[in-house]
Amino acid sequence: MVTQQFEQRTRELIDSLKAICAAYGLGNDGNEFKIITQVFLYKFLNDKFAFEAKRIKPALAKAESWEAAIAALSANDLDILQMQMGPDTARLKPEHFIAYLFGHQNAPDFAKLFDDTLHNIAVTNNDIFAVKTDGGTKITLFDRVSEFITDTSKRDAFCRAIINKLGDFSFERIFSEKYDFYAAIFEYLIKDYNKDSGGKYAEYYTPHAVAKIMAAILVPEKVRGKVNNVSCYDPSAGSGTLLMNIAHAIGEQRCTIYSQDISQKSSSLLRLNLILNNLVHSIPNVIQGNTVLHPYHRDGKALKKFDYIVSNPPFKMDFSDFRNELDSKEHQERFFAGVPNIPKQAVDKMAIYQLFLQHIIYSLKPSGKAAVVVPTGFITAQSGIDKGIRQHLVDNKMLSGVVSMPSNIFATTGTNVSILFIDAANKSDVVLINASTLGTKEKDGKNQKTVLSETDEDRIIATFNDRQVVEDFSVVVSYADIAAKNYSLSTGQYLDVKIEYSDLTPAQFAHKMQVVADRLDGLFKESAGLEQEIKKQLAGLHYAQ
């Protein structure tokens, strides 16, 4: 009940921040998401600092004002307190606290004080919280928020409105909550930013059902809590939904996250997700940049290899401007099945997922596992790069299975998708599941989406992990079987065709045959009648001058 109340209060805070933006002309503005997410993060870090400080010094919890009690500490005592805090807690000074800004909101140039405070927090914590580009530039935690207001005369009032909302309640009592709470909050926090400031929501948020199925098959219950010091990678990370799910399955402190994404917006959202989910130690590994052209993560000069890879890469994209650069000796081993050609038309429909998929296969450790969302057409293509990738997986015995998902599992695209499971250590049979008939249809704005129930999700997971053969749903096939079927990974290619037989007496059979014959006689007579009528109508046609 307490968790539900806090979730409701948190949603109300997010809604009130959006209302402030709307009141100052920033509703649905391209910069609104920056204000909402950064102000929310400032609140979260402030309360996390309070939570940690009171845990270390219980006397602070009994003080009339914990902020005043910390402000009264000597510089040395404050340093000692901060050194005792966890590595995922921002190092704040008394002048960084919400209470300090609240008490100075009537000062001249309050907007500047507000911006300077956030900027100083970002600079002080740059080593912990900064995201890097593939060129090495650090993207700090906060922008100068008030400067998104064009009318300078309104900036002080805008910042005052924000600071007055942030003191309404504290997150302190929910820092012991786990992943599911923060996943719901994160989804609510970014749900409205599916059309503004470049990109669609689908880029930043993979449906929960897809993320859950991928994580539960890659890290089944029997191995949870038994793996340590593993690396998890997503080369097209978006806001990190897939990474959060697999980190949660492994244990946030048992793994290190690595990511790359070309979008600065999604990299900032991923940073927020890592902070919310106790994965601050992985923020230095969040890279904004072009994975296909400039993969960042390396061991020496060689590309880094990972234990787990999850990805929902973009399917189609115009990469013609650097396509020829990829089709070179330097990248030949990574793109073993080839680089798509530039079409004469529909350049924006170049199959970039083929490059991501080859990059993922190349980036796996010998014992590594991966789960990748692909267009369902990939699993049956009879030739070209798609078939070349499938053949590589089968011939090298590094395929675990495929789950073909229902249509419209992503509300924003009509493309049917499948989840490809790669396991470099799987030398036995392969599981193929056709889950296309599961789920229920729901409206999502102007779009229709398919929603899987928890029972549907669990059925897919159990069938795959237990390697079950279920009539009209799943098959378990050998690598040799797949090679014999032109490397098709479609479940339907391997399902047995069943012919239903009925026991009939000679009299029953004769009766059925007579019924069919009588029906055919009737149809033939009707056809003859229509033939005569058509001829009659044709004979009545005359040439008009």
N, C-alpha and C positions, 0 to 999 in steps of 0.2 A: 504493500500500500504506500509506503514511504517513497519507493522508487517511482511509482505511478504519479505521485504528487510532484516529485521533483522533475519528472519528464514533462508534466503539464506546465510547471513553472518555467522550465527552460524554453518550452515552445512559446510561452507567453512573452518571455524576454526577446526571443528572436522576432516574433510578430511586432513587438513594440519598437524594436530597432528599425524594422522595415517601414513601420508607420512614420517614424521620424524622417527617414529618407524620403518618403513620399511627400511629407509636409514641406520639405525643403527642395522639392523639384527633382529628386533623384530616384523616384519610383520607376522601376523598369529601365533605369539608366545603366549603361554598360559598366559603370564603376560601382554600382550598388553592391554587387557581391563582395568587392574588396572591403568596403566599409563594414558590411554585416559580419563577414568572417573575421576580419582583423579586430573589430571591437569585441566580438564574442571571445576571441582568443585572448585578448588583453584581460577580460573579466576572468576567464578560466585560469590563466597563469597567476593572476593576483590571488585568487582564492586557493590555488594549489600551494602557493608560497605560505599563505596563512595556515593551511592544513599541516604542512611540514614543520613550520616553526613551532606550532603548538604541540606537535608530536614530540619534538626534540626538547622543548622547554614547556612542560605542562603549566607552569605558572602563567604563561601568556594567555592561556585559555580562561584563566580566572581574572585577568586584568579587565578593568572597565573598558579599556580600549587597547586591543593588542597592537594596533598601529602606533599608538603613543608609547607603549612599553618598548617596542622595538626601536623607535626613534630615540628613546632615552639611552639605548645601549651605546657603549663606546665603539669606535671604529674597529678596534681589535676584537671585541666580543661579537660584533655583527659579522666579521670575517669568519670567526670560528663557527658561528651558527650556520652560515651559508656553506661552509666546508662539510658540515655534518648532513646537509640535505642531499637527497638523491640526485643523480645526474640528470634526471628529467624535470627538475624544478628550476625555473628561471631565477637568476640572481637579481633580486630587486633591492632597491634602496628605499628608505622611507618616503622620499619625494616621488616615488613611482606608484605609490599605493592609490587606489581609487579614493580612499578617504581624504588623502592630501589634495587631490584635484577637486573633490567635492567642496572642501573648505576654502579653495581659492577660485571658485567659479566666477566670482564677481570682480576678479582682478582684471586690469586692462589687458587687452590682447590675450584673453583666455584661450582662444583657438591656437595661438602660437605655443602657449604653455602645454596644452594638450598634445599637440603634434611633437613638440620637443621631448615630452615625456616618453611617448611611444618610440620615437627615434632613438632616445638614449637607452631604452630597454633593449632595442634591437642591436645597437652597437655593443652594449655590454655583454650580450649573449650571442654574439655573432658566430663564435666558434661552435656553439651547440645547435643553434636554430637556423643558420643560413643554408639555403639551397644553392647549389652551384650550377652554372651552365657548363656545357661541354668544353667551353673555352676557358673555364676557370674563374669567371666572374661570380661573385657571391650576391645572391638576391636576399636582402635583409627581411626580417620578420614583418616590419610594419612600413606602410607608406605614411605620408603626411596627410592624414585623413581629411582635415578641414579644407584642403586645397581642391578637393573634388567639388566644393561649392563655388560656383563661378562668381556669385555676388559676394564680394569680400565683407560687406556690411552685415551679412547674415551668419558668418562663420562662428563668431563667439556664441551666438544663441544656439546654433546647431550643436556645438560641442557641449554646451551646458545641458541641452536636452538629453544628450547621450549619457553624460556622467550622472545625471539624476536617475536614469533608468538602471544603471549598473549597481546601485547600492540597495536595490529592493530586496534581494535575497542572496545567499551565498551557496556556492557549489560544495562547500567543505564536507557536507555529510554524505556526498555521493562518490568520493574518490575511491572508496572500497568497492564500488560497483564494477561489473565486468564488461566484456566486449559488447554484448547484446544491447546494453543501455546506450553506449556511445555510438553504436552503429545506427540505432534509430534516431538519435539526436543529429548525427552527421547527415543522414539522409534528409531529415527535415530542414536542416540548415541550408542545404544547397538545392533543394527541390525546385525552386522557382527560377534557377539560372540555367534554363534549358534552351534559351533562344538569344540571350544577349551576350555581348562582348566576345563574339567568336566561338562557335562550337555549339553542339547540342548536348543535352543532358546525358544521352547515351554514351558520349565520350568519357564522361566522368563517373558514371555509375552503372555497373553491371547488375542485372536483377539478382535479388537475394537468392532465388532458387538455383540459378546457375552457379553462383559463387559457392553456395553450400555444397552442391553436388561435387564440384571440382575439388574442394578441400577435403570432403569426407572420403573420396575415393583415393586421393593422393596420400592422405594421412588417416587410414582407418583407425577405428577405436582401439584395436589391439596393439597398435604401436604408439598411441598417444602417451606422452609423458616419458617415452623411452628413447627419444632422439634428442641429441644435444649439439650445440655449436654448429648448426646447419645454416646454409645460405639459401635465401629465397629471392627470386628475381622476376621482374616483369619489365620487358623492354618497351611496352606501350601502356604504362601504368595508369593513366588517367588519374582519378582521385584515390586509387589504391584499394578499391573494394575487394578485389581478388587477393591482394597481398594481406589485407587485414584478416580475411577469413582463414588463410592458410597459417598465418602467424598465430592466430587464436587456437587453431587446431594443434599446432606444435607446442605452443607456449611462448608468450611474448619474450621471455628472457632466455629461451632456448635457441633463438634464431636471430639472424641478422638480415635485414631487408636491403635489397639493392633495386634501384629502379632507374628508368630513363623515359622521358616523354618529351616530345617536341613542343608541347604547349606550356607556356609559363603559367597560365591559369590553372591547369590541372596539377602542375607541380606544387603550386601554392596550396591547393586543396589537399593534396597528398600529405604535405607537411602538417597541415592541421589535423588530418586523420591520424598521423603517427603520434602527434602530441596527445590527442584524446585517448589513444589506445596504448599508452605506456611503452611506446617504441621510439622515444626521443633519441636513443643511442644510434638509430639507423638514419637519422636525418642527413648526416654528412654524405650518405650514399645516394641521396635523391639528386638526380641530374636532369637538368632541362637541356634537351638537345636532340638531334636527329640520330636515332639509334641505327637505322639502316646504313646511313652514310658515315657516321662518326660514332661507333659504339665506344662508350667511355670506359667501362669497367674492365680492368686488365690485371693480370699477374705478370709483371715485367712488360715485355712487348706483346705477349700473347693475350688473346681475349680470355677473360676470367671464365671459369667453368663453375656451374652451380649445382646444388643438391636438388632444389625444387624450382621449377619455372611455371608461372601461371600467366596467361595473357588472353585478352580479348582485343586483338589488333584491329586496326581499320582494315576493311575489306578492299575498298576501291579508293584510289587517290592518284592524282596526276603527279608523277615523279619523273616526268620526261626531262626536266632540266638537269637531273643528275643521274639519269638511267645509264648513260654510256660510261660514266665514271665507275659504276658498280660492275659493269661487264668487263672487268679487267683481271689480269693475273693475280693482283693483290687480293681480290675478293673471291677468286674462283673456288677455293676450298670451302668457304663459308656458303656460297650460293651454288652448291653442288649440282642442283637440278636445273639451274639456269636463271636468267633474269628476263622478265616479261618484255616483249618488244613494244615499241611505241605505236599504238594504232593510228591509222589515218584519221579516224573519227572517234569521238567519245574518249578523248585522252584522259578525262577525269575518272574513267572507269578502269584504269590500269590496276591489275590485281596485286596490290602491295602486300596483301596478307601472305602471298607466297614467299616473299622475302623475309617477313617476320618469322614465318614458320621454319624456314631453313636456318635462320639465325638462331632460333631457339634450339633446334636439334644440334647445331654446332656448339652451342653454349652449355650443353649438359655434361655433367661428370659421367664417367663410365657407369656409375651406379645411380645416376640421377633420374628424376621423374618430372614429367611436365603434363599440364592440361591446357589445351588451347581451343578457343572458340573459332570455328571455321565455317564458311558457308557450306551448306549440305552438298552443293554441287561438287565440292572438292572430293568427296568420298567415292564418287562414281565416274569422274572424268576419264574418258577412254585413252587420252593421249596428253602430251604436253607436260608442263612443269608439275601440275597436280599429280599426274600418274607417276612421274619421276620421283616425287617426294614419297608417295605411298610405297613405291617399289623399294626405295632406300630403307624405309622403316621395316618393311617385311623381310627383305633380303638380309638385313643386318640384325634381325630379330630384336627389335627395340620398340615394339608396339604392345600396348596393354589392352586397348579397346576403343570403342566409339559409342557415344550415346547420341542418337538423333533426336533432337528436341522438337516439341510442338511448334507449329507456325505461330508467328507473332509473340514469341516469348519476350522479344524486345518490342515494345509498343511503337518505337520510332522507326522501325524498318520492317518491311515485309519479307526480307530475306530469311529463308529457312536456315537454321544453324544446327550444327552438331558440335559436340565436344570431343576432341581428339585427345586420348590419353597415351602418353609416350612413357615407356619404362625401359631404359637401356639395359636393365638386368633381366627382363622377362624373356626367357627362352622357351616358354611353354605356350599354351594356347591363348587365343585372343577373344575377348568378350565383345559382342556386338548387340546393342540394345536399340530397339525402335520404340521410343517413348512419344511418338508423334500424336498418338490418340489420347494422351493424358491431359489433364487440366481442364479448366473451365474458361469460357470467353467472358471478358469484361471490357467495358468502355473505359478508355483513358483519354479524356478530352475528346479530340476528334478522331482518335485512333482506337483500334481494338487490340487488346493484348490477351494472351493466354496466361492464366495464373495456375501454377501447380500448388496443390494442397500439400501439407506436411506429409500426409500419407503417400502421395505421389512421389515426393522427393525421397522419402525413406525406402520406397519400393525400388526406385532406380538404384539407390546406393547399395541396398542389401543384395539385389540381383547381381550387380557388378562385382562387389567385394566377395560374395560367396560363389561367384562364377556359376550361377544357376542357368539352366536351360528352361525357358518358359515358353509354352506354345504361343505363337504369333506375337512374341514380345522380345525374346532374347535367344541368341545362339552362342555357342562356344566353338570356335573353329581353329584349325591349325594354320601355321604359316604356309604350309604346302597347299591347303585348301584355298587360301586367299590368292596365292600365286596362280593357281589353276583358273581362277575366276577373273583373270586380268587385273588382279590386285584391287578388286572392288571391296569396299568396306561397308556396303549396304546390307543391313540385316536380311532384307527380302531376298537377296541372292542365295541365301543359305537355308531359308525356311523350306521344310518339306511340303510338297503339294499333296493335299489329302483329298481323296475322292470318297464321297459318302455313298455307301451301299445300303439298299433297303431290301428286305426279304419279301418277295411277292409270290403268290400262288399263280399258276398259269391263267386262271380266270381273271385275277386282278390285273395281271399284265395285259391280257387281251382287252379288258375294259379301258385301261389307260391308253392303249394304242388306238382304240376306236374313238375315244374322246379327242385325241390329237388329230386323227384323220378327219373327223367331223369339223373340227375347228379350221383345219386347212381348207376343206371344201368350201366352207363359208367365206373364207378370205379370198379364195380363187374366184368365186362367183362375184363377190364385191369388186374385185379387181377387174373382171370382165365387164361389169356394168360401168365402171368408171372409164374403161377404155372406149366403150361405145359412146359415152357421153362426151368425152374429149373429141372424138372424131366428128360427132354431130356439131359441136360448137365450132370446130375448125371449118367445116363445110359451110357454115353460115356466115363466115367472114368474107367481106367484099372490099375491093380496092376503091377508095374514095378519091375522086379527082378534085 
